């Protein structure tokens, strides 16, 4: 299957290829991930995701297309941007005032690549690819540590951006023969917005290799129907499809 802008997010593409977002979905809940792969369930578009897509659309030069597809960002009465997207626009303008930041978002935009990692086919859509670096644009709440799965982590670790860097780097290397450094170009939702360019060290990306190799073998087997996916019983998909089979013991609530 050849990937294009039109086919990248199709069900066929999801079934054919792993992506970083799909891999992370499997890490969160295998059952939910498989429902998404098969087109049986779609993760709801949250306000945070839509705000991030707005910022991506600006820097990739696809804002007209974005506004046609997502007119919910506009006030139906006035036709102007809703407050949260005015805030996103102000954050964009703040970033554009900084020449150093803008150097990192200059290059080929939304580059689609495919490759193979650990016997599985992968796809990626890279925000900015230039001759000497890979850059992913992030519009996030802030750069503070995040309490994730029982411990405090950097936002990079908590949201799997290190995994993203590893996969992008490997696919670019397969395509170009170059092992390029990976950066996050970060704009925050704070008022006023903060900006940062963060390099994820190679030693961190190297650590992700073992983790991706370990888990993708199971996830690939699940996608091929060789292994049954496990439900997490906590995510939106599991809540929506839950079927009661017994009474919950009060002491179980205490354990949580």
C-alpha positions as CSV (number, residue, x, y, z in Angstrom):
1,X,0.0,0.0,0.0
2,X,1.3,3.4,-1.0
3,X,0.7,6.2,1.5
4,X,-0.5,9.6,0.6
5,X,-2.2,12.5,2.4
6,X,-5.5,10.9,1.4
7,X,-4.7,7.4,2.5
8,X,-2.4,7.9,5.5
9,X,-5.2,7.8,8.2
10,X,-7.4,5.2,6.5
11,X,-8.3,1.9,8.2
12,X,-6.3,0.0,5.6
13,X,-3.2,2.0,6.5
14,X,-3.7,1.3,10.2
15,X,-4.0,-2.4,9.5
16,X,-1.0,-2.4,7.3
17,X,1.4,-0.2,9.3
18,X,2.3,0.5,12.9
19,X,2.7,4.2,13.8
20,X,4.0,5.8,17.0
21,X,0.5,6.8,18.0
22,X,-0.8,3.2,17.3
23,X,2.1,1.7,19.3
24,X,1.3,4.0,22.2
25,X,-2.4,3.1,21.9
26,X,-1.5,-0.6,22.3
27,X,0.7,0.3,25.3
28,X,-2.4,2.0,26.9
29,X,-5.0,-0.6,26.0
30,X,-4.7,-3.5,23.5
31,X,-8.4,-3.9,23.1
32,X,-9.0,-0.2,22.4
33,X,-6.0,-0.2,19.9
34,X,-7.4,-3.1,18.0
35,X,-10.9,-1.6,17.8
36,X,-9.2,1.5,16.3
37,X,-7.1,-0.5,13.9
38,X,-10.3,-2.3,12.6
39,X,-12.2,0.9,12.3
40,X,-14.7,-0.2,14.9
41,X,-14.1,2.6,17.3
42,X,-12.6,6.1,17.0
43,X,-10.8,7.9,19.7
44,X,-12.8,11.1,20.4
45,X,-11.3,14.4,19.2
46,X,-10.6,16.2,22.4
47,X,-10.2,20.0,22.6
48,X,-6.4,19.5,23.3
49,X,-5.9,17.4,20.2
50,X,-7.8,19.9,18.1
51,X,-5.8,22.8,19.4
52,X,-2.6,20.9,18.6
53,X,-3.8,20.2,15.1
54,X,-4.6,23.9,14.7
55,X,-1.0,24.8,15.5
56,X,0.3,22.0,13.2
57,X,-1.9,23.3,10.4
58,X,-0.4,26.8,10.7
59,X,3.2,25.7,10.5
60,X,2.6,23.1,7.8
61,X,0.7,25.7,5.6
62,X,-2.6,23.7,5.6
63,X,-4.7,26.1,7.6
64,X,-7.3,26.5,4.8
65,X,-7.9,22.8,4.6
66,X,-8.0,22.5,8.4
67,X,-10.7,25.2,8.8
68,X,-12.8,23.6,6.1
69,X,-12.6,20.3,8.0
70,X,-13.0,21.7,11.5
71,X,-15.4,24.6,11.4
72,X,-16.1,23.9,15.1
73,X,-13.0,26.1,15.9
74,X,-15.1,29.0,14.7
75,X,-17.9,30.8,16.6
76,X,-21.1,29.9,14.6
77,X,-22.5,33.4,15.2
78,X,-19.5,35.6,14.5
79,X,-17.4,33.3,12.2
80,X,-14.3,34.2,14.3
81,X,-12.0,31.9,16.2
82,X,-13.2,30.6,19.5
83,X,-11.3,31.8,22.6
84,X,-9.0,28.8,22.9
85,X,-8.0,29.1,19.3
86,X,-7.3,32.8,19.6
87,X,-5.0,31.7,22.4
88,X,-3.4,29.2,20.1
89,X,-2.9,31.8,17.4
90,X,-1.3,34.2,20.0
91,X,1.0,31.4,21.0
92,X,1.9,30.8,17.3
93,X,2.7,34.5,16.9
94,X,4.9,34.4,20.0
95,X,6.9,31.5,18.5
96,X,7.3,33.3,15.2
97,X,9.0,36.2,16.9
98,X,11.9,34.0,17.8
99,X,14.4,33.4,15.0
100,X,16.1,30.5,16.7
101,X,12.8,28.7,17.2
102,X,11.8,29.3,13.5
103,X,15.1,27.8,12.3
104,X,13.8,24.5,13.7
105,X,10.5,24.6,12.0
106,X,12.0,25.4,8.6
107,X,12.3,22.5,6.2
108,X,10.2,19.9,4.4
109,X,6.8,19.7,6.1
110,X,4.6,16.7,6.9
111,X,7.0,14.2,5.3
112,X,5.5,10.7,5.0
113,X,7.9,7.8,5.4
114,X,7.5,4.0,5.7
115,X,10.0,1.3,6.7
116,X,10.4,-1.8,8.7
117,X,11.3,-2.3,12.4
118,X,11.5,-5.7,14.0
119,X,9.6,-7.5,11.3
120,X,6.7,-5.0,11.3
121,X,5.9,-2.3,8.8
122,X,5.8,1.2,10.1
123,X,4.7,4.6,8.9
124,X,5.5,8.2,10.1
125,X,4.4,11.7,9.2
126,X,7.2,14.0,10.2
127,X,6.4,17.6,11.0
128,X,9.8,19.0,9.8
129,X,12.6,17.2,8.1
130,X,15.8,18.9,7.0
131,X,19.2,17.7,6.0
132,X,20.6,17.8,9.5
133,X,17.7,17.3,11.9
134,X,14.2,15.8,12.6
135,X,11.8,18.1,14.4
136,X,8.4,17.5,15.9
137,X,6.2,20.4,16.8
138,X,4.3,20.2,20.2
139,X,1.7,22.5,21.6
140,X,1.4,21.4,25.2
141,X,0.1,22.7,28.5
142,X,3.6,23.3,29.9
143,X,7.0,21.6,30.2
144,X,6.7,20.6,33.9
145,X,7.0,17.0,35.1
146,X,3.9,14.8,34.8
147,X,2.6,12.2,37.3
148,X,2.2,9.2,35.0
149,X,1.6,5.6,36.0
150,X,2.6,6.0,39.6
151,X,5.6,8.2,39.3
152,X,6.8,11.7,38.3
153,X,8.3,11.8,34.8
154,X,9.4,14.4,32.3
155,X,6.6,15.2,29.8
156,X,8.9,13.6,27.2
157,X,8.8,10.3,29.0
158,X,5.1,10.5,30.1
159,X,3.8,11.2,26.6
160,X,6.2,8.8,24.7
161,X,8.0,11.5,22.7
162,X,11.2,9.5,23.2
163,X,9.6,6.6,21.4
164,X,8.5,8.9,18.7
165,X,12.1,10.2,18.3
166,X,13.5,6.7,18.0
167,X,11.0,5.5,15.4
168,X,11.3,8.7,13.3
169,X,15.1,8.5,13.4
170,X,15.2,4.9,12.3
171,X,12.7,5.5,9.4
172,X,14.7,8.5,8.2
173,X,17.9,6.6,8.4
174,X,16.4,3.8,6.3
175,X,15.2,6.3,3.8
176,X,18.3,8.6,3.6
177,X,21.2,6.7,5.2
178,X,21.6,9.6,7.7
179,X,21.2,9.2,11.5
180,X,19.8,12.6,12.3
181,X,19.2,14.1,15.8
182,X,15.6,14.5,17.0
183,X,14.2,17.7,18.5
184,X,10.9,18.9,19.9
185,X,9.9,22.4,19.0
186,X,7.6,23.2,22.0
187,X,5.0,25.9,22.4
188,X,3.1,26.0,25.7
189,X,-0.5,27.0,26.4
190,X,0.6,29.2,29.3
191,X,-0.2,32.9,29.2
192,X,2.1,34.2,27.9
193,X,3.2,31.2,25.9
194,X,6.6,29.7,26.6
195,X,8.8,28.3,23.8
196,X,11.6,25.8,23.8
197,X,13.7,23.6,21.5
198,X,14.5,20.3,23.2
199,X,17.0,17.7,21.9
200,X,16.3,14.2,23.0
201,X,19.8,12.6,23.6
202,X,20.8,9.7,21.5
203,X,21.3,7.6,24.6
204,X,17.6,8.0,25.4
205,X,16.6,7.1,21.9
206,X,18.8,4.0,22.1
207,X,17.0,2.9,25.2
208,X,13.7,3.0,23.4
209,X,14.9,0.5,20.8
210,X,14.8,-2.4,23.3
211,X,11.3,-1.4,24.5
212,X,9.9,-1.1,21.0
213,X,11.4,-4.5,20.0
214,X,10.0,-6.2,23.1
215,X,6.4,-4.9,22.8
216,X,5.9,-4.7,19.1
217,X,6.3,-8.5,18.8
218,X,3.2,-9.0,20.9
219,X,1.3,-6.1,19.3
220,X,2.0,-7.5,15.8
221,X,0.7,-10.9,16.8
222,X,-2.5,-9.2,18.1
223,X,-2.9,-7.3,14.8
224,X,-2.6,-10.6,12.9
225,X,-5.2,-12.3,15.1
226,X,-2.7,-14.7,16.7
227,X,-3.1,-13.3,20.2
228,X,-6.2,-12.0,22.0
229,X,-5.9,-8.3,23.0
230,X,-6.2,-7.5,26.7
231,X,-8.8,-5.0,28.0
232,X,-7.5,-2.3,30.4
233,X,-11.1,-1.8,31.8
234,X,-10.3,1.9,32.4
235,X,-10.1,3.7,29.1
236,X,-13.0,5.3,27.2
237,X,-13.3,2.3,24.9
238,X,-13.5,-0.2,27.7
239,X,-16.0,1.9,29.6
240,X,-18.2,2.2,26.5
241,X,-18.1,-1.6,25.7
242,X,-18.1,-2.9,29.2
243,X,-20.4,-5.8,30.0
244,X,-21.1,-6.5,33.7
245,X,-20.6,-10.1,34.8
246,X,-20.4,-9.8,38.6
247,X,-20.9,-7.6,41.6
248,X,-17.9,-5.4,42.5
249,X,-16.6,-6.0,46.0
250,X,-16.2,-2.8,48.1
251,X,-12.7,-3.9,49.1
252,X,-11.7,-3.7,45.4
253,X,-12.4,0.0,45.5
254,X,-10.0,0.3,48.5
255,X,-7.2,-1.4,46.5
256,X,-7.5,1.1,43.7
